[in-house]
Amino acid sequence: MSWPRDWSIRVKSIMLAGGYLLALSAVYGAFTVYLSRREMAEARDRFQQTARIVAAEFDAAVASGAERVETVTRLPGLAYGLQSIEEARGDGYIPPWTTLHYLFFKSPVFTGGVFLLDQVGKVLWTEPPGLSWLGRNFADLPPMRDIYRTRRSLISGVLNGDGLSPAPHVVIAVPIQDDSGALHGLLAGVIDLTGSAFSDPLEAVSASNGRFVEVVDQDGVVLAGTNAARLFRRADPFPASAEAPMLASVALRRAPWRVVAGQPPSLALAPVWQLQRALWGIGIGLLLLAGAVAVPLLNGFVSAIRHLTDAAETVARGDLSQPVVVSKRHDEIATLGRAFEQMRVELGRSRRSLEERLEERERLIGLLVRANEDLHTAQARLIEAERLAAIGELSAAVAHGIRNPVAGIKAAAQLARLDMAAEHPLHESIRDIIDEANKLEARIKTLLDFSRPFEPHLAPCRLEQVVGDALASLRSQLLASGVEAVVDLPPALPDIELDYAQIEQVFLALLSNAIEAMPGGGRITIAGRVAADSRQLHIEVRDSGPGIQPEQLPRIFTLFFTTKSSGTGFGLAVVKKIVEHHGGTIEVDSVLGRGTCFILTLPIDDVSRG
């Protein structure tokens, strides 16, 4: 494991303790998750087992009733004897020794009664005898209507208010058919859901700690359950404010119902949370005990190391006057301190000897360096002076030789345009001659300006004022090209000694080049700041243009070098000359596709710094 170099031993120790705490938290968290998942899995298994047991008991009860009904409907001749039953006495009475009475007498399932319907839905017989259903027509009741339509056996969901029973109930009904499949009637039994006989299987189910078991019909209504408040209502999810319980569900085989068992997770996982709190208490207690033992030892160790570190830093700074003392210790750190002190003494002796020799060498080297620098400076100035003098003489000769003929051409063209009608076909050509003569005069002026001495007339100036005047002169070009100029010159910049006109010429040249490089629009940023030594002022002129080719950058300030078809190659050469005559420097940085930045460095005089 690698530590950051600027971390102290104390910080590393704290980080180790924090790492231990995080590891402890991770282990405890993982253990808690494991226990929670195991407990939830076991709880679901318990709920599933409970649901299976309850489902089996309800299946047995439903199967018992369904088998009773199906047994009667399969009696030989029942389909053909319904008419005889109807004609017997007309009151639904059948002798008690008949098969019907025998099968349904004191039925433990159909606590709500049993009835027999003919093929049109009229009640022919009831058990017990004489129920109020006798003679009524139930063909329109939903369960009976479905059987008459589908001719299939049916076990209904929760029914209420249908005339069969005032209490919630379910119906088990089977169609009576002959050998040809013709429907002659049906036999049905009613199970009273409020009776204890139906809910007996739930009495052995524990409802403590929020556990519950519910029997839900095919419509989602609770038939039976351990929570009386939810009986005969839709088994919708628990209220939003309540905790969503863990559930297990088992479907009945003989009825389209299901048994749901569950418990809220907070109650099911309560033992896990108690164990977790106990583990956290033990872990935090151990951490505090370890801290109480380790902190004093760590503080003593860190203090000794800190003392040695301070002494090492003092020696590293070159101060060998402070002795290294580690008191009240007799271990390896004390041995290290004594060795370090001996090394400090020996270093002091060697240092004094070396310093004496180095001082003598440095004096000789300094003399050689200064002499070499003076020689190179003088040589460079001589070469530059000779080159500029030659260029100046040539420029002046060429300019004087061209100026007068150009002036004559311009005057003749102007006179010709005055004598020529505006609609004359040569009028535009004459105007082009005058415009080109003006351009040539401007280039001759630039050539003459370069040949003159660049001795600046220095005076205190505000840089933001110079930049503002240059931008004002170029405002029309900026607007025409869609270029935005951003000035970032802090008001705290000092006044500097410079030639106002010449520095304005520098900014005009740099800004003009930037505008020409961005004909489709862009941004120019002029920013300034004082150098860290407070002796120089750095100014950046940055554009968002296409940039300059890397092979052209070394020649960008060379006289007569230009990348523009209409350029003269004087602009940046004049800029460099002006800046250097002010005692400054100019550099260029350009990236293709991202723009160009010119960096000017001008000296700040002592008065401005003060």
Residue, then its C-alpha position, 0 to 999 in steps of 0.5 A: m500500500s502506498w501513502p501520499r508523501d505529505w501524510s504524517i505518521r499521525v494521519k496514517s495512524i488515524m487512517l488505519a484506525g478509520g480503515y479498521l472501523l470501515a472494515l468492521s462496519a463492512v464485516y458487521g454489515a455483511f454479517t447483518v445482511y447474511l443474517s437478515r437474508r437467512e432469517m427472511a428465507e427461514a421466515r418465508d419457509r415457515f410461512q410457506q409451511t403454514a400456508r401449505i398446512v392451512a391449504a391442505e385442511f381447507d382443501a380437505a373441507v372443500a373436497s368433502g363437500a364437493e364429493r358429497v354433492e358429486t356423489v349425489t349427482r352421480l346417483p342412477g336415475l337422479a336426472y330422470g327422477l327430478q320430475s317425480i320429486e317435484e310432483a311428490r308433494g310439492d313442498g320439497y319433502i323427501p322421506p328421511w331415509t332417502t339417499l339425499h337425506y342420508l348424505f346431507f343430514k347434519s353435514p359438517v361442511f354445508t352449514g348454510g344448507v343444501f338445495l336441489l334445482d330443476q332445469v329452469g332453476k326452481v328449488l325442488w328440495t332443501e336440507p334441512p327440509g322446509l328452508s325459505w328457498l323452497g319453490r324459489n327460482f335461483a336461475d339468475l343468481p351468478p353462481m347458478r347462472d354460470i353453471y346453467r351456461t357452462r354446465r360445469s361444476l363451480i365453487s364460488g367466491v364470497l357471496n353476500g346479499d343474494g337471498l341464499s343466506p344473510a351472512p357471507h357464504v360460498v356455494i359449491a354446485v354441480p350440474i345434474q346431467d343424463d347420459s346424453g349430457a342434457l342438463h336436468g338441474l343442479l345440486a348445490g350446498v352453501i357454506d356459512l363463512t361466519g360459522s366456527a366450522f369453516s374457520d377451525p383450521l385457523e385456530a391453531v395458527s399463531a397470530s403473535n408478533g404480527r403473523f397472519v394467515e388469510v384464505v382469499d377467493q378467486d375475486g381477491v376477497v378474504l374468506a377466512g383469516t386470523n385478522a377479523a378486521r380484514l374478513f370479507r374484504r378485498a385482500d388489497p395491499f396493506p395501507a401505504s403507511a403500514e410496513a409491507p409484510m413478507l408473504a408466502s402463498v399456496a393455492l388450493r387444489r379443489a377450490p380456486w382459492r389461495v392461502v396467504a401467510g405473512q408477517p411484517p419484516s420489522l417483527a420477523l427480523a427483530p432478533v437479527w436487529q438485536l444481535q446486530r446492536a450487540l455486535w456493534g456494541i462489542g466492536i465499538g467497545l473493543l475499538l475504544l479499548a484499543g484507542a485507549v491503549a494505543v493513543p499514548l504509545l502512538n503519541g510518544f512514538v510520533s513525538a520522537i519521530r516528529h522531533l527527528t523529522d524537524a531536525a532532518e528538515t533543519v539540516a535539509r535547509g542547510d542549518l547545521s547549527q541545531p543539535v539533534v537530541v532525543s531525550k528519555r528514550h533508550d530504544e532504536i529511535a534514540t540510537l537513530g538520533r545519536a547517529f543523526e547528530q554525529m552525521r550533522v557534525e561531520l556534515g558541518r565540517s565538510r560543508r565549511s571546507l567545501e564552502e571555502r573552495l566553492e567560493e573561490r571557484e564561483r568568483l572565477i566562474g562569475l567573472l568568466v560568465r559576465a565576460n562571455e555575456d557582455l561579449h555575446t550582447a555586444q556582438a548581437r547588438l553590432i550585428e543587429a545595428e549593421r543589419l538594420a542600418a543596411i535595411g534602413e538605408l535600402s528602405a529609405a532609398v527605395a521609398h524616396g525613389i518610388r514616392n514621387p512617381v507614385a504621387g504623380i500617378k495619383a495626382a494625374a489620376q485625380l485630375a483625370r477623374l475630375d475632368m471625367a463624367a461620373e458615367h464614363p466607362l473608365h471612371e471606376s478604373i481611375r478610382d482603382i488607380i487612386d486606391e492602389a496609389n494610396k495603398l502604395e503610399a501607406r507601404i512607403k510610409t511604413l518602410l520609411d518609419f522602419s528606417r527611422p530610429f525607434e528611440p521611444h519617448l517614455a512617459p507614465c501611461r495606463l496600459e488599459q488606456v492604450v488598449g482602449d484607444a487601439l480598440a476604438s480605432l479598430r471598432s469598425q473592423l471588429l463589427a464588420s468581421g463579427v469579432e468580439a474583443v474582451v479586455d481583462l486588465p485589472p485596475a490594480l496594474p501599475d503605470i509604466e514608462l512607455d512611448y504611448a504612440q509606439i505601444e499603441q502601434v504595437f496593439l494596432a498591428l497585433l489586433s489587426n492581424a487577429i481580425e484578419a485571421m478571423p473573417g468569419g468572426g471570433r474572439i480576441t482577449i487582451a489580458g495583463r498581470v504583474a509578474a511574481d517578481s513585480r519587475q515585469l508586466h505580462i500582456e497576452v493578446r489571444d485570438s480564436g483564429p485558425g492558428i499559424q503553421p509550426e514551420q512558420l513560427p520561427r520566422i514570424f518576426t523576420l523582416f519582409f516575411t508574411t503569410k498574407s498575399s497583400g502583406t509587406g512583412f513589416g508589421l510584426a518586425v516593427v512590433k518586435k523592434i518597438v518592444e525591444h527598444h522599450g526593454g521588453t520581449i515578445e513571444v508567440d504561441s500558436v496551436l492549429g485550429r485553436g488560435t494564436c497568443f502573443i505574449l508581451t513582457l514590459p519592464i516596470d520602473d522602480v517608481s511604478r513598483g513603489 
